[in-house]
Amino acid sequence: MYAVIKTGSKQHKVSEGEVLSIEKLTAEKGTEVVFDEVLMVSGDNIVKIGKPFVEGAKVFGQVIEQTKGPKIQVFKKKRRKGYHKKTGHRQELTSMKITKIAI
């Protein structure tokens, strides 16, 4: 059984027991998070597709830790002008373990 959820303006395909990293949520370690925006649920020869969300479907997850992703280098340059600028970015992430998918 798997589901497609929407969180942090991104879509993730999840299944029970899976650990994934999503954009930072304001939740502490060990708390349970409920995802109501379920786009699709599949399992046991049943496929439900929402318009835009599946009614009554929920995905439950538990926060494992708050982390940061890898540093990304951003370099801008204009040739023959002597202009260059180097910056970086490091995205804050939340590691989640999916505990239950309810239809």
DAFEN-V234299 format. One record per backbone hydrogen bond with DSSP energy under -0.5 kcal/mol. CO is the residue of the C=O (numbers start at 0). NH is the residue of the N-H. E is the energy in kcal/mol with one decimal. If there is no record, write none. Layout:
# DAFEN-V234299
CO;NH;E / CO;NH;E
This chain:
# DAFEN-V234299
0;15;-0.6 / 1;41;-2.8 / 2;4;-0.5 / 2;13;-3.2 / 3;38;-2.8 / 3;39;-1.2 / 4;11;-2.5 / 6;9;-1.1 / 9;6;-2.5 / 11;4;-2.6 / 11;13;-0.6 / 13;2;-2.7 / 14;17;-1.7 / 17;97;-2.7 / 19;21;-0.5 / 19;95;-3.2 / 21;93;-2.6 / 24;26;-1.8 / 27;30;-1.8 / 30;62;-2.3 / 32;60;-2.7 / 33;35;-0.7 / 34;58;-1.8 / 35;37;-1.8 / 36;5;-2.1 / 36;38;-0.6 / 37;53;-2.9 / 38;49;-2.6 / 39;3;-2.4 / 40;47;-3.0 / 41;1;-2.4 / 42;45;-1.2 / 45;42;-2.5 / 47;40;-2.4 / 52;50;-1.0 / 53;56;-1.1 / 57;101;-3.0 / 58;34;-3.1 / 59;98;-2.2 / 59;99;-1.6 / 60;32;-3.1 / 61;96;-2.3 / 62;29;-2.4 / 64;66;-0.5 / 64;94;-2.9 / 66;92;-3.0 / 69;90;-0.5 / 71;88;-1.6 / 72;74;-0.5 / 73;86;-3.0 / 75;84;-2.5 / 76;78;-0.5 / 77;80;-1.4 / 77;81;-0.5 / 77;82;-0.8 / 81;83;-0.5 / 82;77;-2.1 / 84;75;-2.9 / 86;73;-3.3 / 88;71;-2.9 / 90;68;-3.4 / 91;23;-1.4 / 92;66;-2.5 / 93;21;-2.4 / 93;95;-0.5 / 94;63;-3.1 / 94;64;-1.0 / 95;19;-2.3 / 95;97;-0.5 / 96;61;-2.5 / 96;98;-0.5 / 97;16;-3.2 / 99;59;-3.1 / 101;57;-2.5
